[in-house]
Amino acid sequence: MKPATPSRPLVYALVAVGFLVMFFSTSIKSLYQVYFADLATHFGRGRSDFAWSGAVFMLVTGLASPLVGWLSDRHGPLRTVVIGCLAAGVALAGTSLFDRSIPVFVLGYGLFAAFGLAAMTYVPMGVLVDRLFEQKKSGLAFAVVTNGTSISFIVLSPFWLWLAPKATWRPPSC
């Protein structure tokens, strides 16, 4: 028995949600870049000593992709995105609660946020588009979904830079 084909409005809504997920999840990377020097100072490190935290993040993002692919195949792309959101939430909670601990920051950002980003972007969104569209008609949908990251970089990076001096990331006791 063939699974039911989703309605056209539902397909368009899922593509739009995919775009938005990729748009906002890119903030995991762009906020780190905006606050990189402040974070290095916060942890009492120079920029060159702190740069390895970003390297761990990017390495784990790449290494997590096969696991994310397996999760997308096994449990579906939407559930994988939810798992990614939860992992990113754990990263945010951990780094907020233990804001003076560089090992917790690296664990939270370098592992959980990196996995979260991988689980909210290209692999599950590619699987989602493949499941929603015929092979011949998936290119435009894939382009729309994946452009969430580049448009986010263009739109949100200047926004974060504008917002940084107006909304400090540090608690008043710092």
N, C-alpha and C positions, 0 to 999 in steps of 0.2 A: 504494500500500500504506500503510495507516494504521499509525502508530507504536504500539508496545505500550503499554497503559495500565499505569502503575506500580501495584504492590500497595498496599492500604490502609495496612499498617504502614510501608512506605517513604514514602508521602505524609505520614503523621503525623510520621515521623522528620524529613523535610525541613522541615516546618513548625516543628518543635521546634528544629532547627538554625538555621533562619532567625531565630527568636526569639532564640536565644543569640548569634548573630552580631550582631544589632542591639543586644542587651543589652550585650555587651562592647565593641563598636566605639564606643559612645557615650562610653566612657572617654577617647577621644581629645579630646573637647571638655571633659568634666567635670574631668579632671586639670589641664588648662590653667587652668580657672577657679579651682580650688582653689589652685594654685601661682602664680597671676598676679602677685601682689605680690612674691613671692619671686623669680620670674623677672625681673621688671622691675629689682629690686635687683641680682640676679646679673649682668645685662647693663649695669649702671650707668645705667639709665634711670629716669625717673619713670613712674608708672602711665600718665599721659596720653601720654607719648612712646612707651610700649611698646604701647599699646592698638591701634595700627595693625596689629600682627602678628596679632591676633585678627580684625581686619577683613579682612585679606588671606585668612585661613583661610576665613571665611564666604563671601567673594566667590568664591573658587576652588571651594568646595563647590558653590555654585549654578551657576557656569559649567561645572563638570565634568559636571553631570547629563546634558546632551545626549550627551556623549561616552560616559558610562556607559550611557545608553540604547542607543546604537549598539552598544557592546560586548555588551550583554545580548542584543540582537537577533541580532547576528552570531555570537557565540561562546557564548551561553547565560549565564543568570544565575549559575550555580555557578562557571563559569570567571571571570566578571567579579568575583565575590567573592574568588576566589583572587588575581586581579590586584590587587584592593584591599588584601588582606592583605600582599602583597609590597610595594606602595607604602608602606603604613604601616610595614612593617619597615625599609624604606630610610630613612624619616623618623626612626625611632627610632635606627637605627645612626648616621646622619649627625649628629643632634643630640647623641648621646652621645659620639661620637668627637671632635667639634669643639664642645665645650660652652662655649667662650668666644667663639664667633663668632656675632654676631647675624645677619649675612647667611645663614649656614648654617642657623640656627634658622628664619629666615623661609622659606628655600627648603625646608627639611625639613618644618616644621610647616605653613607657609602653602600649599605646593604639594603635596608628596607625601602628607602626612597628610590634607589636605583632599580630595584625589582619592581616597585610601584610604577615607575615611569615606563619600564619595559612592558609591563602588563596593561598599560593604558594607551599604548601608541601603536606602532606599525604592525606588529604581528597580529594581535587580536583584531585590529581594524581591517587588515587585509583579509583575514578569515571571514569576518563579518560581511565585507563586500562580496567576497566569493560566494558566500551562501545566499546573498540577496539578489545577485544579478547573474545573468547568463554570461559566459565567457566573453562574448562579443560586446556586451554592454557594460562591462565592469570598469573600464578605464576612466571614464569621467567621474564615476562615483569614488573610485580609489583616489583620484586626484583631489576631489573636493575634501574627502576625509583627511588625507595626509597633509594637505596644505594648512590644516589647523596649526601645525607646529611652526611653519615659516611665517604665517600671518601673525601668530602670537608673538614671535620674536620681533617682528616689525612694529606691532602695536603695543605690546605689553612692556618690552624692554625700556622704551622711552618713558612709559608711564611709571614703571618702578623707579627709574632714575629721578623723575620729577617728584615722586612721592617720598623718596628716601629722606630728604632733609625735613619733611613735614611730619612724618610719622616714624619715630625712632623704633627700632626693633628691640632695643634694650629695655629691661624693666627700670623703673626710677632708681633702684638701689645701685645700679652700675656706675 
